[in-house]
Amino acid sequence: MTKQSAQFEPFTPKTISLLTEQGDWAGPFKLDLDQATLKRFYRDMLAARLLDEKFTILLRTGKIAFVAPHSGHEAAQIGLAHALQRGHDWFFPYYRDAGAILALGVPLKEMFGHALATLADPAKGRQMPGHFGSKSLNAFTPASAIASHVPPAAGAAISMKLQNTRQVSVCTFGDGATSEGDWYAGVNIAAVQGAPAIFVCENNKYAISLHYSHQTAAASVAEKAHAFGIPGYRVDGLDVLASYYVMKDVIERSRQGHGSALVELEVYRFGPHSSADDDTRYRPKEEVEAWRQKDPILRFQRFLERQSIWTKDWEESLRAEIKAEQEAALQEAISAGEPPVEWMFDDVFSEMPWHLEEQRRLVTDELS
């Protein structure tokens, strides 16, 4: 991507989009991604959708306890993940970012191990499902406390600036997070310090059951950037190429020393807020169905078909390949076995205090 071809202006009156809903290229510059990269984007989007479906099956069969569906977010998450310098930049995801984590390169075995709480999970089966992270890929472990990861993302970015590492901290969250004090504090301090932090709202219109219009009087999340003195970008998050190019541009701008930015990726979640939610109580089926017609995967599929890249045979082959990979990884995660219960006492203190030693002994005795 040349600097001349894709320098996006902040605070545009219209949402930034590069693909029409019919799948036609509508960008103001020449597309410079090769076929292999475009196919990789599509594969990652499809893999994310199939992973979401797999998690739902595992939930309904009693294998896992919780799911935060991400279907509808694929274009935003895959575009974002490919814009990062993997293993160099830091990613601070939120609990709905399974697609981004998958595209970033976290092994499927680890993701299934995490969801199932087996020994395949680097966190030793002690995290809530959906809190995927990776030490080797600089992916911070999410938390369910809304916006609690925003200040750490800001702090990491300030450290990057002070040490001149040329890294960037990218932090994602839902629209509900922008109503939290932690969000304002984190964005504000990063902006004041001119830190290389990109704050990304995956605005799916609902904070659990509360519609966006009941959270703020602002017309968009992006325009809140005015208050922090940083650029704000409103992007069509159902368009993987818009998500990728804008994020790539904004990240590199920040890497070059231009400070923080706020990006709003407009998406829509097709499923409920979580497996503990009944979304039929607060949004009509007609609304969900209307948004399903804007499916980001189908839009990109139409684009690839126009480029003579997508075919039905390739689609069938790709689906079979992805499903086989996911099933193999699932079986590996299951075969790893369950972590010993007494491991719950590890990694709490550098030196275990007497009361935890006593509790561990009681648990061990009870289980023996």
C-alpha positions as MATLAB code, in Angstrom:
seq = 'MTKQSAQFEPFTPKTISLLTEQGDWAGPFKLDLDQATLKRFYRDMLAARLLDEKFTILLRTGKIAFVAPHSGHEAAQIGLAHALQRGHDWFFPYYRDAGAILALGVPLKEMFGHALATLADPAKGRQMPGHFGSKSLNAFTPASAIASHVPPAAGAAISMKLQNTRQVSVCTFGDGATSEGDWYAGVNIAAVQGAPAIFVCENNKYAISLHYSHQTAAASVAEKAHAFGIPGYRVDGLDVLASYYVMKDVIERSRQGHGSALVELEVYRFGPHSSADDDTRYRPKEEVEAWRQKDPILRFQRFLERQSIWTKDWEESLRAEIKAEQEAALQEAISAGEPPVEWMFDDVFSEMPWHLEEQRRLVTDELS';
ca = [
       0.000    0.000    0.000;
       1.517    3.336   -0.991;
       1.191    6.329    1.294;
      -0.319    8.345   -1.538;
      -3.064    5.808   -2.253;
      -4.663    5.394    1.141;
      -4.305    8.316    3.486;
      -7.740    8.454    5.029;
      -9.064   11.689    6.436;
     -10.552   11.670    9.952;
     -14.095   12.808   10.745;
     -15.470   12.126    7.275;
     -19.193   12.954    6.897;
     -19.843    9.456    5.550;
     -18.705    6.081    6.847;
     -15.515    4.974    5.063;
     -16.262    2.050    2.758;
     -14.262    0.549   -0.115;
     -16.609   -2.234   -1.236;
     -20.236   -1.751   -2.218;
     -22.786   -4.179   -0.786;
     -22.872   -5.775   -4.231;
     -19.140   -6.485   -4.007;
     -17.800   -3.822   -6.357;
     -14.548   -1.991   -5.595;
     -15.350    1.652   -4.806;
     -12.035    2.790   -3.349;
     -10.368    6.082   -4.316;
      -7.113    4.249   -5.085;
      -6.004    1.152   -6.935;
      -6.302   -2.101   -5.008;
      -2.785   -3.391   -4.388;
      -3.379   -6.689   -2.586;
      -2.425   -9.848   -4.466;
      -4.714  -12.854   -4.897;
      -2.990  -14.846   -2.155;
      -3.652  -12.082    0.392;
      -7.274  -11.660   -0.669;
      -7.814  -15.411   -0.416;
      -6.205  -15.386    3.032;
      -8.607  -12.678    4.184;
     -11.553  -14.740    2.990;
     -10.234  -17.928    4.531;
      -9.759  -16.239    7.901;
     -13.245  -14.749    7.768;
     -14.796  -18.106    6.944;
     -12.710  -19.850    9.621;
     -13.900  -17.311   12.184;
     -17.553  -17.926   11.242;
     -17.153  -21.708   11.389;
     -15.351  -21.423   14.738;
     -18.278  -19.432   16.115;
     -20.641  -22.154   14.921;
     -18.394  -24.839   16.448;
     -18.370  -23.098   19.818;
     -22.181  -22.933   19.714;
     -22.374  -26.699   19.077;
     -19.993  -27.343   21.987;
     -22.133  -25.136   24.197;
     -25.382  -26.889   23.288;
     -23.855  -30.314   23.843;
     -22.637  -29.318   27.312;
     -18.905  -29.317   26.459;
     -18.334  -25.637   27.269;
     -20.138  -23.237   29.573;
     -20.138  -19.881   27.811;
     -19.884  -18.276   24.359;
     -19.751  -14.643   23.225;
     -20.773  -14.942   19.541;
     -18.753  -12.939   17.032;
     -20.616  -13.681   13.776;
     -21.036  -10.371   11.954;
     -17.723   -9.030   13.253;
     -15.500  -11.053   10.897;
     -14.589   -8.314    8.414;
     -13.665   -5.873   11.175;
     -11.620   -8.407   13.118;
      -9.770  -10.014   10.207;
      -8.983   -6.647    8.617;
      -7.640   -5.385   11.924;
      -5.571   -8.506   12.643;
      -3.832   -8.331    9.270;
      -3.013   -4.654    9.776;
      -0.931   -5.424   12.882;
       2.746   -6.353   12.828;
       2.282   -9.761   14.429;
       4.484  -10.500   17.394;
       5.743   -6.898   17.416;
       2.710   -4.713   18.034;
       0.536   -5.342   21.080;
      -3.115   -6.316   20.804;
      -5.532   -5.676   23.689;
      -8.697   -7.524   22.571;
     -12.075   -7.795   24.209;
     -14.033  -10.974   24.846;
     -15.784  -11.011   21.428;
     -12.524  -11.006   19.441;
     -12.117  -14.744   18.770;
     -11.960  -14.055   15.026;
      -9.140  -11.543   15.415;
      -7.238  -13.864   17.757;
      -7.586  -16.716   15.263;
      -6.380  -14.532   12.361;
      -3.511  -13.247   14.489;
      -2.190  -16.789   14.642;
      -3.166  -18.236   18.020;
      -3.262  -22.031   17.513;
      -6.702  -23.629   17.340;
      -5.589  -26.257   19.837;
      -4.974  -23.525   22.401;
      -8.306  -21.846   21.673;
     -10.249  -25.070   22.114;
      -8.149  -25.951   25.150;
      -9.039  -22.599   26.636;
     -12.770  -23.001   25.936;
     -12.775  -26.545   27.340;
     -10.373  -25.758   30.227;
      -7.919  -28.557   29.387;
      -4.144  -28.819   29.578;
      -3.981  -27.508   26.012;
      -4.792  -24.082   27.451;
      -1.660  -22.016   28.291;
      -3.731  -20.407   31.073;
      -4.060  -23.877   32.662;
      -7.841  -23.909   32.328;
      -8.334  -21.094   34.796;
      -9.804  -18.399   32.564;
     -13.396  -17.698   31.643;
     -14.220  -18.914   28.105;
     -13.647  -16.191   25.523;
     -10.596  -14.698   27.210;
      -8.142  -15.771   24.527;
      -4.611  -14.377   24.734;
      -1.071  -15.189   23.630;
       2.233  -14.260   25.235;
       4.258  -15.037   22.096;
       1.964  -12.931   19.877;
       1.690  -10.005   22.326;
      -2.049  -10.544   22.715;
      -3.192   -9.343   26.141;
      -5.669  -11.601   27.951;
      -9.176  -10.044   27.918;
     -11.350   -9.553   30.973;
     -15.120   -9.516   31.344;
     -15.019   -6.275   33.347;
     -16.013   -3.846   30.590;
     -13.260   -1.423   29.473;
     -10.872   -2.568   32.205;
      -8.241   -3.347   29.547;
      -8.247    0.174   28.097;
      -5.964    1.781   30.735;
      -3.405   -1.075   30.427;
      -3.415   -0.582   26.647;
      -2.745    3.123   27.182;
       0.013    2.385   29.684;
       1.678   -0.055   27.307;
       1.593    2.564   24.551;
       3.167    5.195   26.799;
       5.936    2.710   27.612;
       6.461    2.077   23.891;
       6.858    5.796   23.300;
       9.310    6.270   26.161;
      11.417    3.318   24.986;
      11.083    4.219   21.287;
      10.255    0.617   20.357;
       8.251    1.594   17.240;
       5.479   -0.667   18.467;
       1.802    0.227   18.503;
      -0.839   -0.736   21.068;
      -4.198   -1.622   19.498;
      -7.153   -1.938   21.862;
     -10.614   -3.160   20.838;
     -13.921   -2.930   22.697;
     -17.658   -2.818   22.121;
     -19.815    0.304   22.034;
     -20.897   -0.345   25.619;
     -17.317    0.170   26.814;
     -17.426    3.814   25.711;
     -19.872    4.500   28.552;
     -17.311    3.443   31.162;
     -14.989    5.706   33.138;
     -12.024    3.404   32.452;
     -12.505    4.047   28.735;
     -12.403    7.828   29.079;
      -9.433    7.731   31.445;
      -7.433    5.366   29.221;
      -8.067    7.192   25.949;
      -7.450   10.572   27.554;
      -4.054    9.754   29.088;
      -2.825    8.107   25.878;
      -3.922   11.142   23.866;
      -2.283   13.587   26.293;
       0.991   11.674   26.152;
       0.925   11.335   22.369;
       1.262    7.584   22.809;
       1.084    5.109   19.898;
      -2.317    3.748   20.916;
      -5.172    2.929   18.547;
      -8.549    2.532   20.248;
     -10.979    0.512   18.142;
     -14.706    0.315   18.826;
     -16.474   -2.627   17.203;
     -19.844   -0.909   17.335;
     -22.445   -3.647   16.960;
     -25.294   -1.336   18.070;
     -25.991   -3.046   21.414;
     -24.345   -3.132   24.843;
     -25.991   -6.398   25.887;
     -29.650   -5.310   25.584;
     -29.127   -1.556   25.508;
     -29.229    0.074   22.074;
     -26.489    2.542   21.171;
     -28.977    5.421   21.097;
     -29.569    4.946   24.842;
     -25.863    5.088   25.706;
     -24.851    8.421   24.246;
     -26.246   11.457   22.461;
     -23.246   11.443   20.119;
     -24.071   10.493   16.544;
     -21.013    8.237   16.421;
     -18.231    6.919   18.609;
     -15.646    8.307   16.182;
     -16.674   11.910   16.795;
     -15.871   11.508   20.506;
     -12.238   11.756   19.397;
     -12.720   15.537   19.146;
     -12.869   15.714   22.943;
      -9.487   14.001   23.251;
      -7.780   16.010   20.521;
      -7.072   12.952   18.375;
      -8.325   11.872   14.928;
     -11.473    9.772   14.721;
     -12.384    7.432   11.860;
     -15.812    5.973   11.160;
     -15.424    2.805    9.084;
     -17.747    0.235    7.526;
     -16.755   -2.777    9.645;
     -18.705   -5.110    7.355;
     -16.139   -4.307    4.657;
     -12.916   -6.246    5.287;
     -10.887   -4.116    2.866;
     -12.002   -0.837    4.461;
     -11.222   -2.283    7.886;
      -7.785   -3.419    6.760;
      -6.706   -0.320    4.830;
      -7.895    2.211    7.415;
      -6.373    0.255   10.295;
      -3.117   -0.176    8.370;
      -2.950    3.550    7.671;
      -3.834    4.596   11.213;
      -1.402    2.128   12.799;
       1.491    3.271   10.610;
       0.645    6.916   11.288;
       0.870    6.192   14.999;
       4.086    4.196   14.560;
       5.665    7.226   12.894;
       5.082    9.330   15.997;
       1.702   10.972   15.336;
       0.092    9.801   18.566;
      -3.213    8.107   19.279;
      -6.387    7.639   17.246;
      -9.949    6.382   17.665;
     -11.459    4.074   15.045;
     -15.110    3.032   14.968;
     -15.777   -0.149   12.992;
     -19.529   -0.330   12.405;
     -20.696   -3.941   12.575;
     -23.692   -5.952   13.746;
     -23.726   -9.078   15.865;
     -26.003  -11.695   14.366;
     -26.273  -13.720   17.560;
     -27.139  -12.775   21.142;
     -24.760  -10.827   23.371;
     -23.719  -14.129   24.925;
     -25.018  -17.611   25.516;
     -26.677  -16.235   28.671;
     -28.681  -13.658   26.695;
     -32.080  -13.787   24.988;
     -31.801  -11.123   22.297;
     -35.397  -11.631   21.143;
     -36.475   -9.625   24.202;
     -34.924   -6.389   22.943;
     -34.548   -6.534   19.158;
     -37.021   -7.733   16.530;
     -36.211  -10.685   14.302;
     -36.823   -8.499   11.267;
     -33.937   -6.247   12.283;
     -31.542   -9.155   12.660;
     -32.630  -10.630    9.332;
     -32.154   -7.290    7.569;
     -28.579   -7.107    8.858;
     -27.924  -10.717    7.881;
     -28.528   -9.646    4.304;
     -25.438   -7.452    4.736;
     -23.293  -10.420    5.805;
     -19.616   -9.348    5.510;
     -18.572  -12.774    4.261;
     -21.114  -12.740    1.439;
     -20.108   -9.212    0.454;
     -16.438  -10.198    0.199;
     -17.423  -13.396   -1.562;
     -19.211  -11.376   -4.235;
     -16.131   -9.185   -4.643;
     -13.818  -12.196   -5.019;
     -16.188  -13.753   -7.545;
     -15.988  -10.571   -9.623;
     -12.194  -10.877   -9.455;
     -12.424  -14.490  -10.717;
     -11.004  -15.721   -7.398;
     -14.031  -17.278   -5.673;
     -15.756  -20.381   -7.044;
     -18.248  -22.809   -5.533;
     -15.711  -25.622   -5.758;
     -13.125  -23.576   -3.859;
     -15.714  -22.666   -1.246;
     -16.650  -26.309   -0.676;
     -13.008  -27.362   -0.507;
     -12.172  -24.521    1.878;
     -15.054  -25.303    4.213;
     -14.109  -28.978    4.347;
     -10.475  -28.094    5.029;
     -11.311  -25.638    7.820;
     -13.802  -27.972    9.476;
     -11.240  -30.793    9.427;
      -8.618  -28.519   10.995;
     -11.001  -27.428   13.720;
     -12.136  -30.964   14.500;
      -8.529  -32.198   14.717;
      -7.588  -29.309   17.018;
     -10.655  -29.975   19.166;
      -9.711  -33.618   19.607;
      -6.132  -32.633   20.498;
      -7.434  -30.226   23.113;
      -9.724  -32.878   24.603;
      -6.957  -35.501   24.596;
      -4.684  -33.165   26.575;
      -6.773  -33.933   29.659;
      -7.949  -31.788   32.543;
      -5.566  -29.727   34.703;
      -5.153  -30.977   38.286;
      -7.516  -29.139   40.643;
      -4.655  -28.216   42.986;
      -3.129  -26.079   40.227;
      -5.601  -23.362   41.220;
      -3.177  -22.394   43.966;
      -0.213  -21.885   41.636;
       0.887  -18.559   40.129;
      -0.886  -16.478   42.784;
       2.209  -15.442   44.750;
       5.905  -15.803   43.875;
       6.232  -17.664   47.172;
       3.123  -19.481   48.335;
       1.999  -18.257   51.797;
       1.148  -20.694   54.578;
      -2.638  -20.361   54.264;
      -2.598  -21.362   50.583;
      -0.288  -24.257   51.382;
      -2.829  -25.371   53.961;
      -5.754  -24.999   51.557;
      -3.948  -26.937   48.861;
      -3.217  -29.747   51.321;
      -6.905  -29.880   52.322;
      -8.022  -30.047   48.690;
      -5.463  -32.720   47.849;
      -6.554  -34.808   50.839;
     -10.200  -34.425   49.893;
      -9.596  -35.582   46.324;
      -7.288  -38.463   47.181;
];
